[in-house]
Amino acid sequence: MKSKVSLVSLAALAVGALWLAFPGTYPYGAADKVTVGVTHWIERDLGASLMLASGALGLLFGRFRAVAAVEAAFFLFVMSDAAVLSSLGYGAIPVMAVGVVGLVVIGCVRRHPAGYVAAVLLVAVAAWLISSDVITTYLGNLGKGLGVYGGRVGWSWAMAIAAGTWGWTAFGDLIRHGSVGRWGRLVTVLATLGGVPYAVARLSWATPWPLGGYDPVTERIVLVMPGGDPATRLQGLLIGAGAVMGVVLTFGLISRWGEVFPRWMPIVRGRPVPVMLAVVPGAFVSAALCISAPGVLAGAAQTKYLLDAFLFVLLFPCPIWGPLLGAAVLSYWQRRRSADQAIT
């Protein structure tokens, strides 16, 4: 871990020097395209100075846990933003959603003859929303977004990695040896509920009445917006399906099928679920949510009305959702590890 801390500190020094020497490389400040973060209010001179100070402090005193905690807080609360969560939503979740559709179809067919009807309906809905033109438009939209925000999102992930590295240095031992105990089931249920508003809102994009939209005319967040074009509906369906999968998998942390693969699943049915298969992605998503939390609060603070701020945080409850999911994953890992030790 010392080598990783040194590497992150050297990188911070290099980035700070880069921003000072080449002003055009600074990605933050008032001109930043991403406003869901504290960095939207930090201009180049201050940002570069903070990075240089972080790098020097890390190289000199990074071995001390208190300093590591300060560094983690700096990268988490100051330099990170919610673009990490957005990139997951628009990039990884649609890919996962395709797998969800496949599993749902397989599960419906294998569980009961009525599953054929459900599978046919699912395919019919997909056929209604999807055509070659729609897919082309959807992929074109993703490509345009990548072209506009790709470099900026890269900075977001770099700061997130730094926050994670310092956070694990400071609190890794506490996480490994901490105990959720009898609260495990409760925090898992709450973590499951945390993803429901986002899943519902994104699935609603596939309907003529999308929820949680932004009206650029009034600059207000509104509960119901006019329906979007077919490509937008497809995007909502994919992201929503991925979010639903996240909700289901979170609840699986306290379910039987979270420990043993269901019988309707081909090849792996009846086998124990590898612990790390659930822990690694769960911990990754929890970290992404926690890292995005300050950005969500910063975005809410920039709204003109208190109701808009409330709706924004309701759709993206990262400040609560992230820690709850982390505690749920920790509880699952502790329970599975205890069961394995009891068997051996």
Short mmCIF file of the C-alpha atoms (twelve columns), coordinates in Angstrom:
data_MODEL
# 
_entry.id   MODEL 
# 
loop_
_atom_site.group_PDB 
_atom_site.id 
_atom_site.type_symbol 
_atom_site.label_atom_id 
_atom_site.label_alt_id 
_atom_site.label_comp_id 
_atom_site.label_asym_id 
_atom_site.label_seq_id 
_atom_site.Cartn_x 
_atom_site.Cartn_y 
_atom_site.Cartn_z 
_atom_site.pdbx_PDB_model_num 
ATOM 1   C CA . MET A 1   0.000   0.000   0.000   1 
ATOM 2   C CA . LYS A 2   2.934   2.364   0.641   1 
ATOM 3   C CA . SER A 3   3.938   2.118   -3.018  1 
ATOM 4   C CA . LYS A 4   0.375   2.948   -4.109  1 
ATOM 5   C CA . VAL A 5   0.265   5.928   -1.776  1 
ATOM 6   C CA . SER A 6   3.579   7.177   -3.150  1 
ATOM 7   C CA . LEU A 7   2.339   6.710   -6.704  1 
ATOM 8   C CA . VAL A 8   -0.855  8.658   -6.014  1 
ATOM 9   C CA . SER A 9   1.157   11.427  -4.327  1 
ATOM 10  C CA . LEU A 10  3.574   11.678  -7.247  1 
ATOM 11  C CA . ALA A 11  0.628   11.764  -9.639  1 
ATOM 12  C CA . ALA A 12  -0.918  14.616  -7.630  1 
ATOM 13  C CA . LEU A 13  2.328   16.577  -7.858  1 
ATOM 14  C CA . ALA A 14  2.510   15.956  -11.605 1 
ATOM 15  C CA . VAL A 15  -1.099  17.002  -12.139 1 
ATOM 16  C CA . GLY A 16  -0.685  20.163  -10.081 1 
ATOM 17  C CA . ALA A 17  2.434   21.111  -12.063 1 
ATOM 18  C CA . LEU A 18  0.619   20.356  -15.342 1 
ATOM 19  C CA . TRP A 19  -2.280  22.639  -14.440 1 
ATOM 20  C CA . LEU A 20  0.083   25.471  -13.506 1 
ATOM 21  C CA . ALA A 21  2.282   25.134  -16.592 1 
ATOM 22  C CA . PHE A 22  -0.527  24.610  -19.111 1 
ATOM 23  C CA . PRO A 23  -3.699  26.497  -18.083 1 
ATOM 24  C CA . GLY A 24  -5.734  24.886  -20.861 1 
ATOM 25  C CA . THR A 25  -5.412  21.473  -19.239 1 
ATOM 26  C CA . TYR A 26  -7.359  22.505  -16.131 1 
ATOM 27  C CA . PRO A 27  -10.746 20.747  -16.391 1 
ATOM 28  C CA . TYR A 28  -12.631 22.446  -13.536 1 
ATOM 29  C CA . GLY A 29  -13.811 25.893  -12.532 1 
ATOM 30  C CA . ALA A 30  -16.734 28.000  -13.716 1 
ATOM 31  C CA . ALA A 31  -16.199 26.915  -17.339 1 
ATOM 32  C CA . ASP A 32  -16.491 23.229  -16.436 1 
ATOM 33  C CA . LYS A 33  -19.176 21.327  -18.366 1 
ATOM 34  C CA . VAL A 34  -19.837 19.190  -15.272 1 
ATOM 35  C CA . THR A 35  -21.458 21.157  -12.443 1 
ATOM 36  C CA . VAL A 36  -22.221 18.313  -10.005 1 
ATOM 37  C CA . GLY A 37  -19.151 18.805  -7.873  1 
ATOM 38  C CA . VAL A 38  -17.346 21.244  -5.608  1 
ATOM 39  C CA . THR A 39  -14.674 21.655  -8.305  1 
ATOM 40  C CA . HIS A 40  -17.157 23.754  -10.259 1 
ATOM 41  C CA . TRP A 41  -16.286 26.546  -7.810  1 
ATOM 42  C CA . ILE A 42  -12.504 25.991  -7.764  1 
ATOM 43  C CA . GLU A 43  -10.437 27.884  -10.324 1 
ATOM 44  C CA . ARG A 44  -7.059  26.828  -11.702 1 
ATOM 45  C CA . ASP A 45  -4.632  28.532  -9.320  1 
ATOM 46  C CA . LEU A 46  -6.363  27.192  -6.232  1 
ATOM 47  C CA . GLY A 47  -6.927  23.756  -7.749  1 
ATOM 48  C CA . ALA A 48  -3.298  23.382  -8.796  1 
ATOM 49  C CA . SER A 49  -2.069  24.579  -5.396  1 
ATOM 50  C CA . LEU A 50  -4.303  22.081  -3.609  1 
ATOM 51  C CA . MET A 51  -3.024  19.220  -5.768  1 
ATOM 52  C CA . LEU A 52  0.598   20.193  -5.174  1 
ATOM 53  C CA . ALA A 53  -0.025  20.407  -1.427  1 
ATOM 54  C CA . SER A 54  -1.759  17.021  -1.477  1 
ATOM 55  C CA . GLY A 55  1.150   15.403  -3.323  1 
ATOM 56  C CA . ALA A 56  3.776   16.874  -0.996  1 
ATOM 57  C CA . LEU A 57  1.824   15.944  2.132   1 
ATOM 58  C CA . GLY A 58  1.317   12.401  0.872   1 
ATOM 59  C CA . LEU A 59  4.975   11.845  0.049   1 
ATOM 60  C CA . LEU A 60  6.191   13.211  3.375   1 
ATOM 61  C CA . PHE A 61  3.576   11.919  5.818   1 
ATOM 62  C CA . GLY A 62  1.299   9.563   3.902   1 
ATOM 63  C CA . ARG A 63  2.274   6.622   6.101   1 
ATOM 64  C CA . PHE A 64  0.334   8.115   9.004   1 
ATOM 65  C CA . ARG A 65  -3.326  7.103   9.141   1 
ATOM 66  C CA . ALA A 66  -4.508  10.577  10.152  1 
ATOM 67  C CA . VAL A 67  -2.820  12.100  7.100   1 
ATOM 68  C CA . ALA A 68  -4.293  9.394   4.880   1 
ATOM 69  C CA . ALA A 69  -7.730  10.256  6.264   1 
ATOM 70  C CA . VAL A 70  -7.189  13.939  5.437   1 
ATOM 71  C CA . GLU A 71  -6.096  13.035  1.909   1 
ATOM 72  C CA . ALA A 72  -9.121  10.777  1.479   1 
ATOM 73  C CA . ALA A 73  -11.435 13.564  2.636   1 
ATOM 74  C CA . PHE A 74  -9.783  16.021  0.240   1 
ATOM 75  C CA . PHE A 75  -10.207 13.828  -2.831  1 
ATOM 76  C CA . LEU A 76  -13.682 12.687  -1.787  1 
ATOM 77  C CA . PHE A 77  -15.289 15.953  -0.728  1 
ATOM 78  C CA . VAL A 78  -13.342 18.433  -2.855  1 
ATOM 79  C CA . MET A 79  -11.991 16.853  -6.035  1 
ATOM 80  C CA . SER A 80  -14.525 14.089  -6.802  1 
ATOM 81  C CA . ASP A 81  -17.861 14.604  -8.536  1 
ATOM 82  C CA . ALA A 82  -20.974 12.739  -9.633  1 
ATOM 83  C CA . ALA A 83  -19.718 12.212  -13.192 1 
ATOM 84  C CA . VAL A 84  -18.444 8.845   -11.914 1 
ATOM 85  C CA . LEU A 85  -22.010 7.730   -11.302 1 
ATOM 86  C CA . SER A 86  -23.228 9.200   -14.597 1 
ATOM 87  C CA . SER A 87  -20.599 7.328   -16.594 1 
ATOM 88  C CA . LEU A 88  -21.616 4.076   -14.928 1 
ATOM 89  C CA . GLY A 89  -25.263 4.780   -15.673 1 
ATOM 90  C CA . TYR A 90  -24.746 5.578   -19.339 1 
ATOM 91  C CA . GLY A 91  -21.953 3.095   -19.983 1 
ATOM 92  C CA . ALA A 92  -21.953 -0.012  -17.823 1 
ATOM 93  C CA . ILE A 93  -25.611 -0.286  -16.824 1 
ATOM 94  C CA . PRO A 94  -27.028 -0.655  -20.380 1 
ATOM 95  C CA . VAL A 95  -24.554 -3.464  -21.038 1 
ATOM 96  C CA . MET A 96  -25.654 -5.192  -17.837 1 
ATOM 97  C CA . ALA A 97  -29.290 -4.658  -18.808 1 
ATOM 98  C CA . VAL A 98  -28.873 -6.840  -21.894 1 
ATOM 99  C CA . GLY A 99  -27.768 -9.659  -19.619 1 
ATOM 100 C CA . VAL A 100 -30.749 -9.014  -17.367 1 
ATOM 101 C CA . VAL A 101 -33.150 -9.402  -20.279 1 
ATOM 102 C CA . GLY A 102 -31.512 -12.682 -21.231 1 
ATOM 103 C CA . LEU A 103 -31.734 -14.033 -17.684 1 
ATOM 104 C CA . VAL A 104 -35.352 -12.935 -17.335 1 
ATOM 105 C CA . VAL A 105 -36.300 -14.725 -20.535 1 
ATOM 106 C CA . ILE A 106 -34.480 -17.897 -19.457 1 
ATOM 107 C CA . GLY A 107 -35.963 -17.728 -15.971 1 
ATOM 108 C CA . CYS A 108 -39.509 -17.182 -17.242 1 
ATOM 109 C CA . VAL A 109 -39.334 -20.105 -19.629 1 
ATOM 110 C CA . ARG A 110 -37.699 -22.540 -17.218 1 
ATOM 111 C CA . ARG A 111 -39.853 -21.789 -14.196 1 
ATOM 112 C CA . HIS A 112 -43.327 -22.241 -15.661 1 
ATOM 113 C CA . PRO A 113 -45.095 -22.575 -19.037 1 
ATOM 114 C CA . ALA A 114 -46.632 -19.156 -18.408 1 
ATOM 115 C CA . GLY A 115 -43.091 -17.887 -18.660 1 
ATOM 116 C CA . TYR A 116 -43.346 -18.244 -22.424 1 
ATOM 117 C CA . VAL A 117 -46.074 -15.606 -22.379 1 
ATOM 118 C CA . ALA A 118 -43.944 -13.285 -20.248 1 
ATOM 119 C CA . ALA A 119 -40.960 -13.823 -22.535 1 
ATOM 120 C CA . VAL A 120 -43.039 -13.081 -25.635 1 
ATOM 121 C CA . LEU A 121 -44.373 -9.890  -24.037 1 
ATOM 122 C CA . LEU A 122 -40.864 -8.803  -23.126 1 
ATOM 123 C CA . VAL A 123 -39.644 -9.378  -26.671 1 
ATOM 124 C CA . ALA A 124 -42.700 -7.542  -28.034 1 
ATOM 125 C CA . VAL A 125 -41.987 -4.491  -25.876 1 
ATOM 126 C CA . ALA A 126 -38.354 -4.520  -26.977 1 
ATOM 127 C CA . ALA A 127 -39.407 -4.803  -30.629 1 
ATOM 128 C CA . TRP A 128 -41.805 -1.886  -30.172 1 
ATOM 129 C CA . LEU A 129 -39.059 0.332   -28.801 1 
ATOM 130 C CA . ILE A 130 -36.158 -0.860  -30.896 1 
ATOM 131 C CA . SER A 131 -35.471 -0.589  -34.598 1 
ATOM 132 C CA . SER A 132 -32.300 -0.186  -36.606 1 
ATOM 133 C CA . ASP A 133 -32.800 3.593   -36.726 1 
ATOM 134 C CA . VAL A 134 -33.423 3.777   -32.994 1 
ATOM 135 C CA . ILE A 135 -30.296 1.780   -32.197 1 
ATOM 136 C CA . THR A 136 -28.245 3.920   -34.569 1 
ATOM 137 C CA . THR A 137 -29.537 7.111   -32.964 1 
ATOM 138 C CA . TYR A 138 -28.971 5.737   -29.473 1 
ATOM 139 C CA . LEU A 139 -25.390 4.710   -30.220 1 
ATOM 140 C CA . GLY A 140 -24.837 8.064   -31.926 1 
ATOM 141 C CA . ASN A 141 -26.028 9.875   -28.804 1 
ATOM 142 C CA . LEU A 142 -23.641 7.832   -26.674 1 
ATOM 143 C CA . GLY A 143 -20.803 8.606   -29.075 1 
ATOM 144 C CA . LYS A 144 -21.540 12.332  -28.979 1 
ATOM 145 C CA . GLY A 145 -21.662 12.274  -25.202 1 
ATOM 146 C CA . LEU A 146 -18.342 10.455  -25.070 1 
ATOM 147 C CA . GLY A 147 -16.812 13.000  -27.404 1 
ATOM 148 C CA . VAL A 148 -17.995 15.928  -25.306 1 
ATOM 149 C CA . TYR A 149 -17.499 14.536  -21.802 1 
ATOM 150 C CA . GLY A 150 -15.006 11.681  -22.264 1 
ATOM 151 C CA . GLY A 151 -11.910 13.601  -21.229 1 
ATOM 152 C CA . ARG A 152 -13.689 15.301  -18.373 1 
ATOM 153 C CA . VAL A 153 -15.035 11.995  -17.041 1 
ATOM 154 C CA . GLY A 154 -11.479 10.656  -17.151 1 
ATOM 155 C CA . TRP A 155 -10.482 13.305  -14.607 1 
ATOM 156 C CA . SER A 156 -13.458 12.287  -12.449 1 
ATOM 157 C CA . TRP A 157 -12.313 8.673   -12.376 1 
ATOM 158 C CA . ALA A 158 -8.723  9.697   -11.637 1 
ATOM 159 C CA . MET A 159 -9.856  11.648  -8.582  1 
ATOM 160 C CA . ALA A 160 -12.116 8.760   -7.553  1 
ATOM 161 C CA . ILE A 161 -9.189  6.335   -7.706  1 
ATOM 162 C CA . ALA A 162 -7.125  8.688   -5.561  1 
ATOM 163 C CA . ALA A 163 -9.967  8.979   -3.042  1 
ATOM 164 C CA . GLY A 164 -10.342 5.200   -2.938  1 
ATOM 165 C CA . THR A 165 -6.621  4.609   -2.484  1 
ATOM 166 C CA . TRP A 166 -6.323  7.067   0.388   1 
ATOM 167 C CA . GLY A 167 -9.598  5.864   1.898   1 
ATOM 168 C CA . TRP A 168 -8.471  2.245   1.955   1 
ATOM 169 C CA . THR A 169 -5.123  3.301   3.449   1 
ATOM 170 C CA . ALA A 170 -6.881  5.151   6.250   1 
ATOM 171 C CA . PHE A 171 -9.854  2.899   6.933   1 
ATOM 172 C CA . GLY A 172 -9.092  -0.474  5.338   1 
ATOM 173 C CA . ASP A 173 -8.347  -2.173  8.645   1 
ATOM 174 C CA . LEU A 174 -11.547 -0.807  10.188  1 
ATOM 175 C CA . ILE A 175 -13.578 -2.079  7.232   1 
ATOM 176 C CA . ARG A 176 -11.977 -5.526  7.269   1 
ATOM 177 C CA . HIS A 177 -12.441 -5.989  11.012  1 
ATOM 178 C CA . GLY A 178 -15.616 -3.981  11.505  1 
ATOM 179 C CA . SER A 179 -18.911 -5.679  12.239  1 
ATOM 180 C CA . VAL A 180 -22.433 -4.845  11.098  1 
ATOM 181 C CA . GLY A 181 -23.822 -7.579  13.338  1 
ATOM 182 C CA . ARG A 182 -27.571 -7.829  13.753  1 
ATOM 183 C CA . TRP A 183 -28.125 -4.671  11.712  1 
ATOM 184 C CA . GLY A 184 -27.105 -6.429  8.513   1 
ATOM 185 C CA . ARG A 185 -30.615 -7.326  7.347   1 
ATOM 186 C CA . LEU A 186 -31.983 -3.860  8.088   1 
ATOM 187 C CA . VAL A 187 -29.232 -1.968  6.255   1 
ATOM 188 C CA . THR A 188 -29.585 -4.326  3.279   1 
ATOM 189 C CA . VAL A 189 -33.312 -3.633  3.035   1 
ATOM 190 C CA . LEU A 190 -32.657 0.100   3.273   1 
ATOM 191 C CA . ALA A 191 -29.896 -0.149  0.640   1 
ATOM 192 C CA . THR A 192 -32.323 -1.999  -1.627  1 
ATOM 193 C CA . LEU A 193 -34.908 0.746   -1.226  1 
ATOM 194 C CA . GLY A 194 -32.259 3.371   -1.969  1 
ATOM 195 C CA . GLY A 195 -32.080 2.295   -5.606  1 
ATOM 196 C CA . VAL A 196 -35.842 2.154   -6.198  1 
ATOM 197 C CA . PRO A 197 -36.480 5.875   -7.010  1 
ATOM 198 C CA . TYR A 198 -33.721 5.912   -9.628  1 
ATOM 199 C CA . ALA A 199 -34.905 2.638   -11.186 1 
ATOM 200 C CA . VAL A 200 -38.518 3.846   -11.391 1 
ATOM 201 C CA . ALA A 201 -37.524 7.225   -12.843 1 
ATOM 202 C CA . ARG A 202 -35.310 5.710   -15.520 1 
ATOM 203 C CA . LEU A 203 -37.823 3.033   -16.489 1 
ATOM 204 C CA . SER A 204 -40.418 5.781   -16.887 1 
ATOM 205 C CA . TRP A 205 -38.307 7.168   -19.752 1 
ATOM 206 C CA . ALA A 206 -39.587 4.248   -21.815 1 
ATOM 207 C CA . THR A 207 -43.117 5.622   -21.423 1 
ATOM 208 C CA . PRO A 208 -44.715 8.841   -22.744 1 
ATOM 209 C CA . TRP A 209 -44.511 10.241  -19.171 1 
ATOM 210 C CA . PRO A 210 -40.858 10.288  -18.030 1 
ATOM 211 C CA . LEU A 211 -40.354 11.181  -14.384 1 
ATOM 212 C CA . GLY A 212 -37.773 13.477  -12.859 1 
ATOM 213 C CA . GLY A 213 -36.994 15.593  -15.910 1 
ATOM 214 C CA . TYR A 214 -35.291 18.979  -16.197 1 
ATOM 215 C CA . ASP A 215 -37.130 21.792  -17.959 1 
ATOM 216 C CA . PRO A 216 -34.521 24.140  -19.507 1 
ATOM 217 C CA . VAL A 217 -37.145 26.843  -20.053 1 
ATOM 218 C CA . THR A 218 -38.167 27.213  -16.420 1 
ATOM 219 C CA . GLU A 219 -34.861 25.793  -15.104 1 
ATOM 220 C CA . ARG A 220 -36.884 23.585  -12.787 1 
ATOM 221 C CA . ILE A 221 -36.885 19.878  -12.002 1 
ATOM 222 C CA . VAL A 222 -40.380 18.610  -12.802 1 
ATOM 223 C CA . LEU A 223 -42.028 15.353  -11.830 1 
ATOM 224 C CA . VAL A 224 -43.423 14.579  -15.289 1 
ATOM 225 C CA . MET A 225 -42.018 15.666  -18.651 1 
ATOM 226 C CA . PRO A 226 -43.330 15.136  -22.197 1 
ATOM 227 C CA . GLY A 227 -42.216 11.818  -23.677 1 
ATOM 228 C CA . GLY A 228 -38.889 11.720  -25.482 1 
ATOM 229 C CA . ASP A 229 -37.907 10.287  -28.845 1 
ATOM 230 C CA . PRO A 230 -37.572 6.498   -29.342 1 
ATOM 231 C CA . ALA A 231 -33.801 6.577   -28.734 1 
ATOM 232 C CA . THR A 232 -34.340 8.289   -25.391 1 
ATOM 233 C CA . ARG A 233 -36.983 5.704   -24.511 1 
ATOM 234 C CA . LEU A 234 -34.545 2.913   -25.332 1 
ATOM 235 C CA . GLN A 235 -31.926 4.576   -23.164 1 
ATOM 236 C CA . GLY A 236 -34.375 4.776   -20.276 1 
ATOM 237 C CA . LEU A 237 -35.348 1.131   -20.706 1 
ATOM 238 C CA . LEU A 238 -31.735 -0.062  -20.652 1 
ATOM 239 C CA . ILE A 239 -30.619 2.107   -17.744 1 
ATOM 240 C CA . GLY A 240 -33.816 1.318   -15.839 1 
ATOM 241 C CA . ALA A 241 -33.402 -2.424  -16.369 1 
ATOM 242 C CA . GLY A 242 -29.823 -2.195  -15.115 1 
ATOM 243 C CA . ALA A 243 -30.979 -0.240  -12.069 1 
ATOM 244 C CA . VAL A 244 -33.640 -2.860  -11.362 1 
ATOM 245 C CA . MET A 245 -30.956 -5.522  -11.552 1 
ATOM 246 C CA . GLY A 246 -28.979 -3.553  -8.967  1 
ATOM 247 C CA . VAL A 247 -32.010 -3.439  -6.674  1 
ATOM 248 C CA . VAL A 248 -32.598 -7.183  -7.070  1 
ATOM 249 C CA . LEU A 249 -28.953 -8.067  -6.513  1 
ATOM 250 C CA . THR A 250 -28.813 -5.885  -3.414  1 
ATOM 251 C CA . PHE A 251 -31.787 -7.736  -1.947  1 
ATOM 252 C CA . GLY A 252 -30.007 -10.952 -2.888  1 
ATOM 253 C CA . LEU A 253 -27.423 -10.190 -0.210  1 
ATOM 254 C CA . ILE A 254 -29.969 -11.431 2.371   1 
ATOM 255 C CA . SER A 255 -31.733 -13.969 0.143   1 
ATOM 256 C CA . ARG A 256 -31.168 -17.660 -0.396  1 
ATOM 257 C CA . TRP A 257 -30.416 -17.156 -4.085  1 
ATOM 258 C CA . GLY A 258 -27.659 -14.760 -3.043  1 
ATOM 259 C CA . GLU A 259 -25.838 -17.763 -1.596  1 
ATOM 260 C CA . VAL A 260 -26.871 -20.530 -4.004  1 
ATOM 261 C CA . PHE A 261 -27.567 -20.041 -7.717  1 
ATOM 262 C CA . PRO A 262 -31.292 -20.570 -8.516  1 
ATOM 263 C CA . ARG A 263 -32.267 -23.801 -10.245 1 
ATOM 264 C CA . TRP A 264 -33.527 -22.043 -13.359 1 
ATOM 265 C CA . MET A 265 -30.059 -20.713 -14.178 1 
ATOM 266 C CA . PRO A 266 -28.188 -22.866 -16.698 1 
ATOM 267 C CA . ILE A 267 -24.794 -24.453 -15.914 1 
ATOM 268 C CA . VAL A 268 -24.344 -22.948 -12.409 1 
ATOM 269 C CA . ARG A 269 -27.758 -23.862 -10.902 1 
ATOM 270 C CA . GLY A 270 -27.567 -25.273 -7.390  1 
ATOM 271 C CA . ARG A 271 -23.947 -24.270 -6.885  1 
ATOM 272 C CA . PRO A 272 -22.798 -21.892 -4.136  1 
ATOM 273 C CA . VAL A 273 -22.407 -18.291 -5.241  1 
ATOM 274 C CA . PRO A 274 -18.714 -17.335 -4.921  1 
ATOM 275 C CA . VAL A 275 -18.481 -14.756 -2.160  1 
ATOM 276 C CA . MET A 276 -16.321 -12.380 -4.151  1 
ATOM 277 C CA . LEU A 277 -18.759 -12.502 -7.075  1 
ATOM 278 C CA . ALA A 278 -21.151 -10.514 -4.914  1 
ATOM 279 C CA . VAL A 279 -18.687 -8.606  -2.731  1 
ATOM 280 C CA . VAL A 280 -16.437 -7.111  -5.433  1 
ATOM 281 C CA . PRO A 281 -19.118 -5.488  -7.637  1 
ATOM 282 C CA . GLY A 282 -21.143 -4.510  -4.567  1 
ATOM 283 C CA . ALA A 283 -18.153 -2.802  -2.963  1 
ATOM 284 C CA . PHE A 284 -17.292 -1.117  -6.267  1 
ATOM 285 C CA . VAL A 285 -20.787 0.331   -6.702  1 
ATOM 286 C CA . SER A 286 -20.868 1.393   -3.049  1 
ATOM 287 C CA . ALA A 287 -17.574 3.240   -3.493  1 
ATOM 288 C CA . ALA A 288 -18.868 4.905   -6.678  1 
ATOM 289 C CA . LEU A 289 -22.002 6.060   -4.863  1 
ATOM 290 C CA . CYS A 290 -20.026 7.419   -1.908  1 
ATOM 291 C CA . ILE A 291 -17.595 9.217   -4.206  1 
ATOM 292 C CA . SER A 292 -20.521 10.742  -6.133  1 
ATOM 293 C CA . ALA A 293 -22.337 11.862  -2.959  1 
ATOM 294 C CA . PRO A 294 -20.608 15.259  -2.541  1 
ATOM 295 C CA . GLY A 295 -21.270 16.000  -6.202  1 
ATOM 296 C CA . VAL A 296 -24.952 15.200  -5.776  1 
ATOM 297 C CA . LEU A 297 -25.163 17.581  -2.825  1 
ATOM 298 C CA . ALA A 298 -23.295 20.236  -4.806  1 
ATOM 299 C CA . GLY A 299 -25.741 19.801  -7.688  1 
ATOM 300 C CA . ALA A 300 -28.679 20.107  -5.324  1 
ATOM 301 C CA . ALA A 301 -27.173 23.258  -3.808  1 
ATOM 302 C CA . GLN A 302 -27.106 24.895  -7.231  1 
ATOM 303 C CA . THR A 303 -30.861 24.554  -7.757  1 
ATOM 304 C CA . LYS A 304 -32.959 27.651  -7.235  1 
ATOM 305 C CA . TYR A 305 -35.718 26.032  -5.213  1 
ATOM 306 C CA . LEU A 306 -35.724 23.818  -2.141  1 
ATOM 307 C CA . LEU A 307 -38.211 21.401  -3.736  1 
ATOM 308 C CA . ASP A 308 -35.895 20.927  -6.723  1 
ATOM 309 C CA . ALA A 309 -33.004 20.141  -4.384  1 
ATOM 310 C CA . PHE A 310 -35.142 17.580  -2.563  1 
ATOM 311 C CA . LEU A 311 -36.219 15.910  -5.825  1 
ATOM 312 C CA . PHE A 312 -32.614 15.817  -7.044  1 
ATOM 313 C CA . VAL A 313 -31.372 14.064  -3.909  1 
ATOM 314 C CA . LEU A 314 -34.421 11.758  -3.901  1 
ATOM 315 C CA . LEU A 315 -33.521 10.511  -7.380  1 
ATOM 316 C CA . PHE A 316 -29.830 10.198  -6.484  1 
ATOM 317 C CA . PRO A 317 -29.706 9.448   -2.740  1 
ATOM 318 C CA . CYS A 318 -25.966 8.724   -2.874  1 
ATOM 319 C CA . PRO A 319 -25.116 10.265  0.537   1 
ATOM 320 C CA . ILE A 320 -27.275 7.617   2.218   1 
ATOM 321 C CA . TRP A 321 -27.434 4.909   -0.427  1 
ATOM 322 C CA . GLY A 322 -23.661 4.482   -0.766  1 
ATOM 323 C CA . PRO A 323 -22.845 3.874   2.923   1 
ATOM 324 C CA . LEU A 324 -25.889 1.620   3.325   1 
ATOM 325 C CA . LEU A 325 -24.850 -0.510  0.361   1 
ATOM 326 C CA . GLY A 326 -21.310 -0.711  1.727   1 
ATOM 327 C CA . ALA A 327 -22.635 -1.903  5.090   1 
ATOM 328 C CA . ALA A 328 -24.887 -4.442  3.343   1 
ATOM 329 C CA . VAL A 329 -21.966 -5.858  1.366   1 
ATOM 330 C CA . LEU A 330 -19.836 -5.995  4.522   1 
ATOM 331 C CA . SER A 331 -22.592 -7.856  6.357   1 
ATOM 332 C CA . TYR A 332 -22.917 -10.369 3.503   1 
ATOM 333 C CA . TRP A 333 -19.157 -10.951 3.428   1 
ATOM 334 C CA . GLN A 334 -18.984 -11.447 7.190   1 
ATOM 335 C CA . ARG A 335 -21.932 -13.863 7.183   1 
ATOM 336 C CA . ARG A 336 -20.590 -15.961 4.301   1 
ATOM 337 C CA . ARG A 337 -17.078 -15.989 5.782   1 
ATOM 338 C CA . SER A 338 -18.426 -17.122 9.170   1 
ATOM 339 C CA . ALA A 339 -20.449 -19.891 7.512   1 
ATOM 340 C CA . ASP A 340 -17.399 -21.121 5.571   1 
ATOM 341 C CA . GLN A 341 -15.271 -21.119 8.740   1 
ATOM 342 C CA . ALA A 342 -17.961 -23.074 10.604  1 
ATOM 343 C CA . ILE A 343 -17.984 -25.739 7.858   1 
ATOM 344 C CA . THR A 344 -14.221 -26.118 7.856   1 
# 
